[in-house]
Amino acid sequence: MRVVYFFCVLFLSGCSANLYSVGGRTNLSSNHLERVYVTNSHHPSFKILKQAKIYQLTEDPNSTKRLTLLESHRYPSCGMPMISSIFTLGLLPVSLDASEDLIYRIDEDGDPLTYRHKLNMKLRVSVWESLFKPFKSGSRTRSKALSVSERKTITADSVFDQPSMILK
């Protein structure tokens, strides 16, 4: 009888969603491990940057390298997989692209450079995801995706070439 109650509660609770990191397992953080001071530590992406450990964060405001977090952007994704989830009542898991960009600027002795990391992630939606919800954290998944992402320099000309830069 407990099994019946469990499945009733599971199905009545509806679908749940979890973020999963997609891509390589190689940690690229050792490629550019530098000491930086984050000028806007109140930014929502600061926790992700700190957990990813791609930089040595210092609290010394007189540091030669100063990192300023800029607005993050999400890539648009197609909602077509959700149709199959509707017809199967959420029993079959569906995955949606949930990629986003983490953009920041590093000022070193008055010479600013802007960098971008594409965080490759998937959002999986199903009834069964509610079983894994206590074990998943969105910021932990984003920091994992950041630690395995490649750092790319953004020039003034290439900022508006990216679709994520245009959509806000």
N, C-alpha and C positions, 0 to 999 in steps of 0.2 A: 504494500500500500504506500510505503514511503517513496518508492520509485515513481509511482503515478503522481504523487504530489510534487516530486522534484521536477518531472517533465512538464507538469501543468504550470508551475511557477516559472520554469525556464522559457516556455513558449509565451506565456502572458507578459513576461518582462520585455519582450520584443528583441529586436536585433541590437547587437552591440558592435562596436568597431575598435580595432587595435591598429596601431602603427607598427610597421616592421621595416627594418633597414634592408635595402636591396643593394647588392653590389659586392665589392671585394671585401675580403677579410683582413687585408694587409693594412696595418696602421701606418698611415703616412705622416703622423704627427712628428716623428723624429726628423723629417726632412727639413722643417723650418721651425725648430724649437728656439725661440728668441725670448728675451726678457722684455715685456711690454707693460705699460701702465694703461689701464682702461679708463678713459676719461668719463664715460657715462655708464658706471656700474649699475645704475638703476634700470637700464634697458632690459626688456624681457629676454633678449637673446644672451645676456651675460651668463646666466646659469648654464646654458648649453655650452658656451665657450669655455667656461671653467671646468665643466665635467669632461669635455673632449680632450683637454690637456694638450692642445696643439701649440700653445704658447705658455711660457712661464710668466704668470701674472704677478706683478709686483705692486705694492701699495705706495711706492715712492713716486710722488708727482713730479720729481725732478729727473725722471728717467729720460734717456735720449730717444726712446721709441714710445710714442703715444698712440694707442689704438682707440678709435672711435667707431662704435657700432652704428651702422646705418639701418634703414628700414628693410626688413626682410620681405621677400616677395614669394608668392605661391604660384606654381604653374597651374593653368586650367586643366581640368581632367574631364573625361567623358563619363557620363552617368549611365551609359547603356548597360553595363553589367548589373545595375540595380534592378532592371526589368526581370532578369532571371531570378533574382532574390525575391521579388514580389510573387512570382508564380510558384516558387518552391517554399514559400512562407519562411524564408530565411534559413532553411535547412542546409542548402548548399552555400558554402562560403564564396563570396565574390571579392575581387581585389580591384581597387581603384588607385590610380597614380596620385600620390600625395607629395610630389617633389616640391622643394622650395629652395630659395637662394638665401644664403647668409652673406651679407655684404658689410664690409668694414673698411676703414681707412687707417693706414699707419703713417704717422708723421714722424720722420726721422730728420732732425736738424732742419726743419722748415721745408722738407721735400715730401709732399704727400703722395702716397700710392694707394689706390683703391683695389681691393681684392674681393673675389667672389668664390664661394664654395657652393656647389650644387649638392643639396642633400637628397639623395635618391632614396625614396621611401614609398611604401605601398600601404594603403588603408584597406584592411580586410574586414568585411562586414558579414556577420551571420549570427544565428542564435547561439552557436557554440562559442563565440568569442567572449561571451559574458563569463564563461568558466575561466578564461585566461586573463580577464581584466585586472584582478588584484596583482598579477605578476608582471604587468606591463606598465611602463611609464612613458608618456610622450616626450618629456625632456630627456630621459635616458636614451630613447631611440634616436632622437635628433642629435644628441651628442655622439652617439656611436656612428651615425651617418656622417657627421662632421669630421670625426677622426679618420675615416677612411676615404674622405673626398679629396679631390685635387684642388689646390689653390691656384686660381687664375687671376692674372692682373687685368683690370678693367681700364681701358683707355677712354678718353672723352668721346671718341668716335663710336666705340663699340657698346656704349651704355644702352643706346636705344635700338640696337640690333637684336637684343634678346626679348622674346615675347613676355617674359616675366617682368621685365623692367617697365613695360608699357601698362600692364594690367595691375591695378592696385586693389 
